Amino acid sequence: RKENLVFSLVCRQKQAAKLLEEDELKAVIVFQSNLGETVLPSRERLRRKSVFQRAYNGRRMVSSPQVSLFVLPKDTKDSKLNKYWKPMVGFVVSKKTSKSACRRNKVKRQAREAYRLISQAVFRGDREQPRLNIWYAMVFVIHPNALNSSFSQIKSAVESCLMRADKKFVQAKRQR
């Protein structure tokens, strides 16, 4: 019954307040407001098979023991949007990595959260590197080593892949 009331809070807060005690209402509102900050936004999620294939076929890849990163650069024709552009991101864990869907989903959630924390810091202005607005799409392929890794190890692997992709494909291009 409380899950149904979350929806009604948006529409009819007065009626929901009568049904719930005041403390529970505050907890539901806090939960609802924090939910948007803890998930990778849907506009940043990569879902199209064709874009995954373009990233794989582009052969722009960096790798670590836990994660490989395939990047697809974006067209730099419209420089006004470069500052605010957020790339689409996909996370892949094959059945070869683990037969258990539960384990695959867990490591995928950890990698997604690691990326979300890094991108949040970059777009808030807390960090200069890695530059994420230069990519159209990124695909993280998670290796079997990530299953036994801690969250901090996965986060550092994601971060190192992003930094190395920036150095390898962007800074090398500028030096030419």
C-alpha positions in Angstrom: 0.0 0.0 0.0 2.9 2.4 0.7 4.4 1.8 -2.8 1.1 3.0 -4.3 1.1 6.1 -2.1 4.5 7.2 -3.6 2.7 7.9 -6.8 -0.2 9.6 -5.1 2.3 11.9 -3.3 3.1 13.6 -6.5 -0.6 14.1 -7.4 -2.4 14.3 -4.1 -0.2 15.1 -1.1 -3.0 16.0 1.2 -4.8 12.7 0.8 -1.6 10.7 1.3 -0.8 12.7 4.5 -4.1 11.5 6.0 -3.3 7.8 5.2 0.2 7.8 6.5 1.7 9.1 9.7 3.7 12.2 9.4 7.1 10.5 10.0 6.4 7.9 7.4 5.3 10.6 4.9 8.6 12.5 5.4 10.5 9.2 4.8 8.7 8.5 1.6 9.3 12.0 0.3 13.0 11.9 1.2 13.2 8.4 -0.5 11.4 9.8 -3.6 13.7 12.9 -3.9 16.9 10.9 -3.4 15.9 8.2 -5.9 16.7 10.5 -8.9 20.2 11.1 -7.6 21.2 7.5 -7.2 20.3 6.1 -10.7 22.0 6.7 -14.0 19.4 8.8 -15.9 17.6 7.0 -18.7 18.7 9.5 -21.3 22.3 8.5 -20.6 21.6 4.8 -20.9 22.7 3.1 -24.1 20.0 0.6 -25.4 20.3 0.4 -29.1 22.0 -2.6 -30.6 23.2 -0.5 -33.6 25.1 1.9 -31.3 26.7 -1.0 -29.4 27.9 -2.4 -32.7 29.2 0.9 -33.9 31.3 1.2 -30.7 32.6 -2.3 -31.1 33.4 -1.9 -34.8 35.2 1.4 -34.1 38.0 -0.5 -32.4 38.7 2.3 -30.0 39.3 0.3 -26.8 41.2 0.5 -23.6 41.2 -2.3 -21.0 42.0 -3.2 -17.4 41.8 -6.5 -15.6 38.2 -5.8 -14.5 36.7 -3.7 -17.4 37.2 -2.9 -21.1 35.9 0.3 -22.5 34.8 0.9 -26.1 34.3 4.5 -27.0 32.5 6.2 -29.9 33.5 9.8 -30.5 30.9 12.4 -31.3 30.8 14.9 -34.2 32.4 18.1 -33.0 30.5 20.3 -35.5 28.3 21.9 -32.9 30.7 23.3 -30.3 28.0 25.1 -28.3 26.6 21.8 -27.0 30.0 20.3 -26.1 30.1 21.6 -22.6 26.7 20.2 -21.7 26.7 16.9 -23.6 26.5 13.7 -21.6 27.4 10.5 -23.4 25.2 7.4 -23.6 26.7 4.5 -21.6 26.1 0.8 -21.9 27.3 -2.0 -19.6 27.8 -5.6 -20.8 28.4 -8.7 -18.8 28.3 -11.9 -20.9 27.1 -15.3 -19.7 30.7 -16.5 -20.3 31.6 -14.2 -17.3 29.1 -15.8 -15.0 26.2 -18.2 -15.5 24.3 -16.6 -12.6 22.2 -13.6 -13.7 22.2 -12.4 -10.1 26.1 -12.1 -10.1 26.1 -10.5 -13.6 23.5 -7.9 -12.5 25.3 -7.1 -9.3 28.6 -6.4 -11.0 26.8 -4.4 -13.7 25.1 -2.3 -11.0 28.5 -1.7 -9.3 30.1 -0.6 -12.6 27.1 1.6 -13.4 27.3 3.3 -10.0 31.0 3.8 -10.3 30.6 5.5 -13.6 27.7 7.6 -12.2 29.8 8.9 -9.3 32.7 9.8 -11.6 30.4 11.5 -14.2 28.6 13.4 -11.5 31.9 14.8 -10.2 33.0 15.8 -13.7 29.8 17.5 -14.7 29.4 19.3 -11.3 32.9 20.8 -11.9 34.6 19.0 -9.0 37.0 17.3 -11.5 38.6 18.3 -14.7 39.5 14.8 -16.0 38.3 12.6 -17.6 36.5 14.6 -20.2 33.2 12.8 -20.9 31.5 15.3 -23.2 33.7 14.3 -26.1 32.1 10.8 -26.5 28.9 10.0 -28.2 28.7 6.5 -26.6 30.7 4.3 -24.3 30.4 0.6 -23.7 31.9 -1.0 -20.6 32.5 -4.7 -21.0 33.0 -6.3 -17.6 35.4 -9.2 -17.2 35.3 -12.2 -14.8 37.9 -10.6 -12.6 35.3 -8.0 -11.6 33.1 -10.6 -10.0 35.6 -11.0 -7.1 36.6 -7.4 -6.9 35.4 -4.8 -4.4 33.4 -1.7 -5.4 36.5 0.5 -4.9 38.5 -1.7 -7.3 35.8 -1.6 -9.9 35.5 2.2 -9.5 39.3 2.6 -10.0 39.2 0.4 -13.0 36.3 2.4 -14.6 38.2 5.6 -13.8 41.5 4.4 -15.2 39.8 3.3 -18.4 38.1 6.7 -18.8 41.4 8.5 -18.3 43.4 6.2 -20.6 40.7 6.6 -23.3 41.0 10.4 -23.0 44.8 10.2 -23.4 44.9 7.6 -26.1 42.2 8.9 -28.4 41.8 12.6 -27.8 45.2 13.9 -26.7 47.0 11.8 -29.3 44.7 13.2 -32.0 45.6 16.8 -31.0 49.3 16.1 -31.1 49.1 15.0 -34.8 
